[in-house]
Amino acid sequence: MSPTSRLPGFHKLSFSERVKVVKEFAGLSDEDVEILTKTGSLSIEIAERMIENVIGTLELPLGIATNFLINGKDYLIPMAIEEPSVVAAASNGARMCREGGGLHAMASEQLMIAQVQLTKVTNPYVAAYKILEKKEEIIDIANSVDPILVKLGGGIKDVEVKVIESPLGPMVITHLIVDVKDAMGANAVNTMAEKVAPYIEKWTGGKVYLRIVSNLADRRIVRVWTRVPKEAVGGKDVAEGIVYAWAFAAADPYRAATHNKGIMNGIIAVALATGQDTRALEAGAHAYAARRGRYEPLSRWELDENGDLIGYLEMPIAVGIVGGATRTNPIARVSLKILGVKTAKELAEVMGAVGLAQNLAALRALASEGIQRGHMKLHARQIAISVGAVGDEVDIVVNEMLKEGVIRYDKAKEILERIRGRRSK
Ligand code: NAD
């Protein structure tokens, strides 16, 4: 009989008891368990305070992207990512931007939106009126739950109400617009929405279901621009190729998705390094990319009168330097220290700049020699390691695969067996 995943009380077990259950369920070896339970900077004790049912921690390489000049200031950028070439490409993109004076980034106010969904009202527009009438009261109620934020100059700044047509009829949606200062803010605004909801029911006679942050953080926008001399990207032809690459993305969502994925390579790597909610960033970015009813690139590239490149990026970036995992994960704390950012706004500006530089590097490679040349060496290394090459075997397998122009698992295995066979003779 196969073992059951129905495990009442699993969460109440100790760490080692949980590991034992999983070991039995999945038939793990002692070696597997050793790998699972070995930790780095993030101890099990801290991990257990972060999420439930912990059986280990996961490490990723943490790299530093160099060359970033943002708003006239130099930054070293910590990036946590499993994908080869991203850190190198970011550094390379930043170097090209640097030649034209660096990246210029500006974030808006740090405003988040919480939504309160009111249903089952017979006159939705009258209900909306009744809510708006109580705006000052809503502001007082919401601010009362977060005196710390209010003291820092944050808190709820505005209330907006709209009637939407849904498959289940009209709904009245209240938006609480909250300045969350240096926090990502989801918890902060959710608490406010929950506090306000019963009052909205009382004033309108309707029924509130959802009270939750919106990840379409379109009041928390970062804008970045850069000028890149055409010589920095390899001349007029490559510069034109980059503009053509952008135009392709602007006209075709299949390409736009990959264009934006390249931007998110940089943004998510910094987000992971600094303990951000990466899903919130992704959701916000892609919803914003589709805000005009069609999925579009988050950046644009054009030429100026000299034929130099002008890049522009605009997207929501909701991040924090307090709250969430930014302080609990020790590596996130150190990453923030390396960045030296003083506010969430500055962190968002840096992340936007990384996104644009990353985008430039990818487009430059695509518009010239192609992405694979740079990728392949690192990719070959990963393959060599994954088939079990160790020590100097790794370089031998990589070089052999590159020489033969075949970078595949079966080939790596074959080469490894060959060199081991040779050595054992
Ligand atoms: P938080 O509640 O941990 O911290 C925010 C609080 O810190 C503020 O309410 C304030 O009281 C206090 N604070 C102290 N100094 C501050 C300063 N300088 N600026 C601002 N606030 C300061 O976290 P949060 O940022 O409200 O929420 C982030 C977490 O919410 C993330 O872990 C995220 O994963 C999670 N979350 C996300 C979603 C979503 O995105 N849909 C939904 C629910 C929860």
Boltz pocket constraint, residues with backbone or C-beta under 6 A from the ligand:
constraints:
  - pocket:
      binder: B
      contacts: [[A, 146], [A, 148], [A, 149], [A, 152], [A, 154], [A, 180], [A, 181], [A, 182], [A, 183], [A, 184], [A, 185], [A, 186], [A, 187], [A, 188], [A, 189], [A, 190], [A, 213], [A, 215], [A, 277], [A, 280], [A, 320], [A, 322], [A, 323], [A, 324], [A, 325]]
      max_distance: 6.0
